[in-house]
Amino acid sequence: MRYFCSPIQRVTNMDYSIKIKDRSEVVIGSAGDLLPRLLPDKRVVVVSDTNIDRHYHSLVNRYDHVLIGLGEASKTLVTADAIYKKFIAMGVDRSTFVLAIGGGIVTDVAGFVASTYMRGVEFGFVSTSLLGQVDASVGGKNGVNVDGYKNMVGTFTQPRFVVCDVNMLRTLPERELRTGMAEMIKAGIIADGELFSILERTPLAELAKNPEMLGEVVYRAIKVKADIVERDEREHGDRRKLNLGHTLAHAIEKSSSKMNHGEAVAAGLALIADAAVRKGLLQAADKDRICSLLQRTGFDLTPPAAMRVLLKAVSKDKKSEGDMLHVVFPTAIGACEVVPMPLEEFRALFS
């Protein structure tokens, strides 16, 4: 039996469903149970990676499939071109459904390929990483990197569905779990003070051992993003709030390979929280809570590159408009504000 509370729907004691723009359904629950209901009655082709194939070969092998390599090095137009060519050889056409099974890199690449192949074929995701479940796979952004710059080429196309199976997170190493925590902490800062408080009192090790609690916080983080995307799908206003911490995080990722995305986001959150205090937008006590939670989660908040290097990279951020940035500042735990700011003014905050 389902219990309806539109647009959020409790499916079972542990399953939630959230609708986005009446075109995409995000479901937290068992992939094995949900896929028969969610997949359309048509040919399915899977895009995944070699690591997921190793852990979930029986799932991937049910369908014709294409495997890509691991890591950010695979998130490129070269990889997309290779998939296009394999799709052509496999006879993939507009009646085919593309199912991406993997973390954020797999879903970003597969979503981009599916939304551009033959001007667009339908697709859905099984998200297998915490970072993917609470951020990358949700919201309709799909893209690849160009010359090291994050998501420089991409589309806004909603997947038909996203399955978030928290039991699939058991195969993740601690560092990969932690990187997803950065995005959950970000979601709490943006719009859910209770989520932030739950994360304050629940260590990562405890979350990892408790699927029901993990499902609850994943749901809350997704709901923050889904509510914002519902209001602003194409990032003209409110959706910019989801970039909290990311202006400097993307600069960190461009300037150094020492931090993964979540680690860079954590450092970016700490830096922008400190700047918000100096601008008089955030209470010092709230900044201390933010930095304390990030540190207790295990993040190093010291950027791996000099600030002058990071600020040079910021000038190439795809979210800039000419010489203007839309900088997201936290104003409380559970609230933030987007401030249009000339690049030089932003640089001055950190000089």
N, C-alpha and C positions, 0 to 999 in steps of 0.2 A: 504494500500500500504506500502511496506517496502523499505527503502532506504539503499543500500548496501555500506559499506565502510570497507571491510574486513581487519582484522578479527573482527572489531567492526561494529555493525549494529544498526542503529536507527530504532526502530519498530514503535513508534508513537512519539508524542511530549514529552512523559514522559517515554517511554520504550526504553531500550538499551539491546543489546545482544552482548556478548563477547564469542568467541570460544577459548577453551584451548586445545592444542594438537590435534585438529580435533576430539576429543572424548567427550568433555564436553562443554555444552552451559550454560553460566550464563546470566540470563535474569532478568532485573529490570522492574517490571510491576505488574499487577493484577494477583494474583494466580488463582482467579476464571476464568479469561479470558484465561490464558496461559496453565493451566493444560490439557484441552481437546486437545490442539495442541501437547503438549510435551509428554504426557503419551503414552506408546506403547499400541497396541491392545492386551493386555494379562491380566491375573489376577493381581490385585494390592493388596498388603498388606501394611498397614500403621504401622509405628513405631512412637509413639509420647509420650507425658507425660501427667500427670493428669491435669496440668495447661492449656496446649494447648487444651486438650479435653473440658475443662470447657468453654474456650473462643470461640472455633471453633468446637463445637461438630458436627454441621451439615456437616462440611467438613470431619472430621475424621470418622464419622459414615457412610459415603458412602461406606466404604471399610471394609473388615476384618481388625482388628487392634490389636496391642499389645501396652499397655501403660507401661511406666517405671516411676520410682520415680523422684523427683526433686533434682537438685544440684549435686555437684561433688561427693557426696557419692554414686550416682547411676552410675558413670562412671567407672565401674569396670568389671573384668572378671566374677564376680558373676552375674551381670546384663546380660552380654553377654550370659552366660550359660543358664540363665532363658529364654532369647529370643530364643536361639537355640531349647530348649525343646518345647516352644510354637509353633515355626515354624514346628517342626516335628509333633506335635499333630494336627496342622491346615492343614497339607498336603502341605506345601510350598515346591516347587521343583525348578529346574533350569529354568522352564518356567515362574516363578513368578517374578513380578517386585516389589521391596521394595521401598516404598515412605516414607521418613522420614519427618515429619512435626514438627518443633520445633527449639529451639535455638542450640547453639554449642554443648551442651552435647548430645542432641538427635541425631544430625547429626553425631557427632563423633562415638557414640556407634552404631547407625544403619548402618553407612558406614562400620565400622569394622565387624559387624555381617554379613552384606550382602556380603562383599568381601571375607569372609572366609567360610560361610555356603555352604556346597556342593562344596567347592573350588571356590565359587564365583557365585553370582546371580546379575543381573543388578539392579541398584538402582538410585534414584534421590532424591533431597531435595526441600522442601519449607522451607526457612530459615525465622524464625519469630522474631529473635532478631537482634539488630544492630551489636553486636559483631559477631554473626554468619554470617550475610550478608557480612561484610567487611573482615572477617578473617576465622573463623572456617570451614564454609561450602564450601569454595572455595579453589581449588588447589589440591585435591586428597589425602590429609592426613586424615586417619581415625585411631582412637585408643582409648585405655582406660588406666587409671592410675593403677599403681601397688604400694602398700605400700606408697601411698601418692605422688609418683614420677609421674610427668605429662607425659601422653602418652607413657609410657614405652613399651607397646605392641601395635603394629598397622601395617597398610599397606599403600602403595601408590597405590590407585585405584581411578580413576576419576569417579565421578557420571555422569550419562547420561546428567543430567541437574541440575541446581540450580536456583530456583525462589526466587528472592528478592523482596518482596512486602512491600514497605515502609509504606503503609497504615496499615499493621499489627503491626507496631511499636507503634501505638496509645495506645495499652493496656499495654505497658511497664511502670513500675515505673521509676522515674527520675534516680535513681542509675543505673538501667540497661541500660538506654540510654547512660549515661555517660561512662559506661565501654566500650561500643562500640566506643565512641569518642577517647579513648586512642589509639585504633588500627588505626583509621583514621588519627590522628595526627602522629602516627608512619609512616604511608604510605606517608604522606606529607614530612616528614623528609627524608625518604629513596630516593624518586624519583619524587616528585611533589611539588615544591615550591609554585605553584599557589594554590594547594589544601590547603597547610598550611596557606597561606595568606587569603583564603576564610574563613577558620576556625577561624583565628585571628579576622576577622571583623564581624563574624556571631555568636552570642552567642547560646549556646545549646537550650535555651528556644525558640529562634527565629527559629532555624532549625526544632524543633519539631512541630511547627505550620505551616510549609511551605513544603508540600510533594514534590513539584517540585524541590525546592532547596535541600531538603534532598536526593531526587533521584539523583541529579547531583553530590553531594559529595560522596554518596555511590558508584556511578559509577566510579568516579575518583579513589577512594581508591581500588576498585576491580581491576581496570585496572592496577594499580601499581603491585598488586600481580599477576594478570594474565600474564602480560608481563614477569615477572621474572620466573614464573612457565613454561611458553612457552620455555624459554631458558634453564631451569634447573629444570626438574620435580622432581628429586630424591635427591636434596640437596647435590650436589657435588661441587657447586661453588656459582653462583649468588644467589640461593635460600636462602643461609645462611643469606643474607641481611635482610630477613624477620624476623630474630631473634633479630633485634635491640631492646635492652632493655629487652630481654627475659631471658638472662642468670641469671640476678639478680631477675627478676620477678618470674621465676620458683622457685628460692631459697626462695623468700618471701612467695610464696604459700605453699611450703613445710614446712616452719618454723613457720607459723602463719595462723590462720583462720580469721584474722581481715580484710583482704583485699580480694576482689574478683579478677578475672584475670585482668580486665582492670585497676583496682586501683594499682595492683602490677606492671603492665606494665608501668603505669605512673611514679611510683617511680623508676622503673628500667631505664626508659628513662632519668630521671633527673640525676641519679647517673652516667650513662655512658656518658652523655653529659659533666658532670663536669670532669670526667676522661679524656675525649677527649681533653678538654681545657688544662689540666695539661700535656698531652702528646704532645701538640702543633699541634693537628690535627684539632681543631675547634676553631673559633674565639669566644672570650668571649661574644660578642654581640649576636651571634647566640645561644649560650647556654642560655643567658638571655631570648631570644625570646621563646625558647623551654619551659623553666621553667615557664615563665609568662603565656603562653597559657595553659599549664597544670593546673596551679593554678587558672586561671580565669574560666576554665572549671569545677572547683570544687574539684580537686584532692589534697589530702594530700601527699606531696612528702617525708615525713619522714617514713622510713621503720619501721614496727611494731616489728622488731627483731634486736638484736645487729648485727653489721657487721660481727663479728667473727662467729656467728651462720649461717649467710647467706653464708659466704665463705666456711664453712664446707659443706653446702648443695650443693654448686656449684660443688664440686668435684664428686658428683653423677649424674650430669646432663648427660642425654643420648646423648647430642651433643658433649661431650668431647671424645677425641680419645687418650686413654692412659692418659698421663699427659699434653696433649695439648688441649687448647680451641681455637675455632674460634670465636674471639670476634669482634662484629660489632660496629664500632665507627662512629658517625655522623661526617662528615667533612664540611658540610654546610647545609643550609636548602634546601633539595632536593638532597642530595648526602651523601653516606656513604661508608665505606671501611671495608673489612673483614681482620682482622689481626690475623694470627696464633700466639698463645702466651702460654708459659708454665703456668700451674696453679699457680705456686709460683709468677711469674711475675704479673699475674692478681691480686692475693691477695695483692701484694705490692702496687698496685694502690690505695688501700683503707685502708691501714694501717696508 
